[in-house]
Amino acid sequence: MSDSFPRQYARTHGFNLGNPRSIEVGSDGARVAFLRTPAGDDTNAALWVFDVAEDRERQVEGPTEDRSRRSSSASRVRPGPRRR
């Protein structure tokens, strides 16, 4: 039996889990950092970085990340200033 719409809506926080949020563009525009949960019903967000030149994203920190394998460049990613 599948969940009813109200239960799905509540479990997924309005179908927003799994979508990128808190997006920050690096000062040089080469990278974009954002938070995203691994699935539509998981509330544990991870930090991801999108490399514009390589057209790929990678998880740099999060609940399932093995810290011993983390790239040393991942710790140097800093978001640029916020534009209002």
MARVEXTOR-110353 format. One line per field, with one value per residue: residue number from 1; x, z, y of N, C-alpha, C in turn; residue in three letters. Coordinates in pm, 1 decimal. Atoms other than C-alpha are relative to their C-alpha. Example, Ala and Ser with C-alpha at 12.3 -4.5 7.8 and 13.67 -1.06 7.14 Angstrom:
BEGIN
i	c(1;2)
n.c1	c(89.0;-82.0)
n.c3	c(0.0;-6.0)
n.c2	c(-119.0;-119.0)
ca.c1	c(1230.0;1367.0)
ca.c3	c(780.0;714.0)
ca.c2	c(-450.0;-106.0)
c.c1	c(90.0;-77.0)
c.c3	c(0.0;73.0)
c.c2	c(120.0;109.0)
aa	c(ALA;SER)
//
This chain:
BEGIN
i	c(1;2;3;4;5;6;7;8;9;10;11;12;13;14;15;16;17;18;19;20;21;22;23;24;25;26;27;28;29;30;31;32;33;34;35;36;37;38;39;40;41;42;43;44;45;46;47;48;49;50;51;52;53;54;55;56;57;58;59;60;61;62;63;64;65;66;67;68;69;70;71;72;73;74;75;76;77;78;79;80;81;82;83;84)
n.c1	c(84.9;-81.2;34.7;93.4;-65.8;-43.8;-115.4;-115.0;-31.4;-63.5;-126.6;-97.0;-4.0;59.2;-71.6;-121.6;-120.5;-68.0;-29.3;-108.5;39.7;-112.8;-94.2;-99.2;-93.9;-134.2;-35.1;-52.0;103.2;-40.2;67.5;125.0;20.5;141.0;41.1;104.1;19.7;-20.5;126.2;116.7;56.8;-113.5;-20.2;-142.0;-58.9;-143.9;-56.7;-39.7;-63.9;9.5;-112.5;54.6;-86.2;10.0;141.9;31.7;14.9;-51.2;28.3;-125.2;18.8;136.2;18.1;-49.3;-133.9;-114.0;-89.1;-139.0;-19.6;36.8;-102.7;-50.3;52.5;138.0;2.4;-32.9;109.9;64.3;95.8;-23.8;89.3;138.7;48.8;140.1)
n.c3	c(0.0;8.9;-89.5;50.0;35.8;-117.5;-63.3;87.2;-6.9;-130.2;-7.2;91.3;-28.8;113.3;118.7;14.9;-32.7;119.1;86.7;-50.3;-75.0;-53.4;112.8;-2.3;112.3;-39.7;44.6;136.9;85.5;47.2;-78.4;-66.7;-116.0;-39.6;-86.0;57.1;-65.9;96.8;51.8;-24.6;-133.4;-93.3;-45.1;-24.9;116.2;21.4;76.3;134.8;79.3;144.4;70.4;125.9;112.6;22.6;12.7;-86.4;-141.4;-90.2;-141.1;-70.9;-143.2;-30.3;-92.0;54.5;54.0;-70.2;-15.7;30.0;144.4;45.3;72.8;-76.0;59.4;-44.4;-120.2;35.8;72.7;-77.0;82.4;22.6;-75.8;40.8;75.6;-36.3)
n.c2	c(-118.6;-121.3;-109.9;-100.3;-125.8;-77.9;64.6;-23.8;-142.3;-24.1;73.4;-59.5;-144.2;-70.6;46.2;-80.2;75.9;47.9;-115.0;-86.5;-120.7;-77.4;-3.2;-108.5;1.9;-41.7;-135.4;4.9;58.0;132.4;103.1;-32.7;87.7;7.5;110.5;85.1;127.9;107.4;54.1;-82.9;19.9;-3.1;-138.4;-26.2;-66.7;9.2;-109.7;37.4;-105.0;17.1;-60.4;-50.3;37.7;144.0;32.2;113.8;-30.8;102.9;-21.1;-25.3;25.3;39.3;112.2;126.6;-24.8;56.6;-114.6;34.0;-7.6;-133.6;-74.4;-114.2;-123.2;-19.5;-82.8;-137.8;-62.1;-106.4;-72.4;-142.7;-85.8;4.8;-116.4;-29.5)
ca.c1	c(0.0;142.7;150.3;-125.4;-43.4;-44.6;200.1;432.2;414.3;505.5;781.5;950.5;910.3;684.9;878.5;1185.4;1425.1;1682.2;1683.8;1992.2;1966.9;2190.7;2366.2;2685.3;2895.7;3271.8;3433.3;3603.9;3287.6;3467.7;3277.9;2931.4;2878.8;2538.3;2362.8;2154.6;2004.9;2076.7;1709.1;1363.6;1286.2;1626.5;1681.3;2061.6;2211.8;2560.8;2789.2;2836.6;3055.9;2983.8;3294.0;3187.5;3488.4;3455.5;3073.2;3054.8;2955.9;3100.3;3015.2;3282.9;3132.2;2829.3;2683.9;2795.7;3130.7;3441.9;3656.9;3980.6;3927.1;3826.5;4020.4;4246.4;4111.5;3759.0;3847.8;3962.9;3629.9;3493.7;3177.2;3198.1;3026.2;2649.9;2490.2;2170.9)
ca.c3	c(0.0;-95.3;122.9;89.8;-56.8;284.9;425.6;122.7;140.5;511.1;479.5;192.5;347.5;67.6;-196.2;-133.0;6.0;-251.7;-420.1;-396.5;-140.6;18.6;-314.9;-315.9;-620.3;-564.3;-605.6;-928.8;-1063.3;-1113.7;-843.5;-693.7;-341.9;-223.3;24.9;-87.3;77.6;-82.0;-129.9;-126.2;219.3;389.5;601.7;637.0;397.0;252.1;108.6;-268.0;-508.3;-879.2;-1090.0;-1383.3;-1607.0;-1561.3;-1566.2;-1273.1;-909.3;-613.0;-248.9;-27.9;317.8;460.8;672.0;432.5;335.4;433.2;574.7;522.4;143.6;129.2;-119.2;38.6;-208.6;-76.5;253.5;67.5;-107.1;17.3;-107.4;-253.3;-102.7;-108.9;-363.9;-268.0)
ca.c2	c(0.0;339.9;649.2;903.1;1243.9;1419.9;1162.9;1192.1;1571.2;1570.6;1307.5;1494.9;1842.5;1956.7;1757.0;1975.4;1713.4;1609.8;1952.4;2178.8;2461.0;2725.1;2776.2;2986.4;3073.1;3094.3;3437.5;3326.4;3160.7;2829.8;2639.9;2638.3;2498.1;2379.2;2152.1;1856.3;1551.4;1213.0;1125.4;1276.8;1139.4;1186.7;1500.2;1468.0;1722.0;1696.1;1962.9;1933.8;2131.0;2172.9;2237.5;2456.7;2378.7;2001.9;2009.5;1768.2;1769.9;1585.5;1542.6;1694.8;1649.7;1478.3;1202.0;924.9;1078.7;885.1;1165.9;976.1;987.5;1354.0;1564.1;1824.4;2081.9;2025.3;2189.5;2502.3;2567.1;2895.9;3063.0;3411.4;3713.3;3713.2;3940.9;4112.8)
c.c1	c(89.0;-48.5;-101.0;76.9;41.7;121.4;126.6;45.9;73.9;138.6;109.5;15.5;-50.3;68.5;125.4;127.8;59.0;34.1;115.8;-56.3;125.3;113.7;89.4;96.2;134.6;34.0;54.0;-99.8;30.7;-72.7;-127.0;-17.3;-148.3;-22.0;-108.5;-9.2;11.2;-128.8;-115.5;-64.9;107.9;27.0;145.7;66.7;151.3;44.2;51.1;66.3;-14.5;115.9;-48.6;83.0;-13.0;-143.3;-36.5;-10.5;55.2;-37.0;132.0;-12.3;-145.1;-6.5;53.5;140.5;106.0;106.5;144.9;30.0;-27.1;118.2;46.2;-50.9;-142.2;-6.7;31.5;-112.0;-67.8;-98.6;38.8;-95.8;-141.7;-37.8;-144.8;-63.3)
c.c3	c(0.0;98.5;-66.0;-32.4;123.3;70.1;-83.6;9.8;130.3;6.2;-84.9;19.7;-119.5;-131.7;-27.5;35.0;-128.8;-97.9;57.5;74.3;55.3;-102.1;9.9;-116.6;50.1;-60.0;-142.8;-98.4;-49.2;71.2;62.1;113.1;37.9;92.6;-71.9;80.8;-104.2;-61.6;40.1;135.3;107.9;37.9;25.5;-124.8;-2.5;-81.2;-132.9;-66.6;-146.8;-63.1;-139.0;-119.3;-34.6;-20.2;80.9;144.8;82.2;142.8;71.8;150.5;22.9;86.5;-52.8;-56.9;88.0;9.0;-32.4;-149.3;-54.2;-65.7;82.9;-58.0;45.2;122.4;-30.2;-75.4;91.3;-90.6;-14.1;82.0;-53.9;-72.6;33.4;-101.1)
c.c2	c(124.4;105.8;92.7;127.9;79.9;-60.5;20.8;144.7;32.1;-65.0;65.0;150.5;79.6;-31.9;83.1;-75.5;-58.1;111.4;81.1;120.9;66.1;7.3;123.2;-17.5;50.9;136.0;2.7;-60.8;-139.3;-113.1;55.3;-101.2;2.8;-118.0;-78.9;-127.6;-110.7;-54.4;91.3;-18.9;-4.6;145.1;35.6;57.0;-18.8;121.9;-54.1;119.0;-37.5;74.8;39.0;-47.1;-148.3;-47.0;-124.7;46.8;-114.7;36.9;19.3;-22.5;-38.7;-122.6;-132.8;12.8;-66.1;108.7;-31.2;9.5;139.8;69.6;118.7;131.1;26.9;90.2;145.9;70.6;100.5;72.2;147.0;84.0;-9.9;128.4;21.3;89.7)
aa	c(MET;SER;ASP;SER;PHE;PRO;ARG;GLN;TYR;ALA;ARG;THR;HIS;GLY;PHE;ASN;LEU;GLY;ASN;PRO;ARG;SER;ILE;GLU;VAL;GLY;SER;ASP;GLY;ALA;ARG;VAL;ALA;PHE;LEU;ARG;THR;PRO;ALA;GLY;ASP;ASP;THR;ASN;ALA;ALA;LEU;TRP;VAL;PHE;ASP;VAL;ALA;GLU;ASP;ARG;GLU;ARG;GLN;VAL;GLU;GLY;PRO;THR;GLU;ASP;ARG;SER;ARG;ARG;SER;SER;SER;ALA;SER;ARG;VAL;ARG;PRO;GLY;PRO;ARG;ARG;ARG)
//
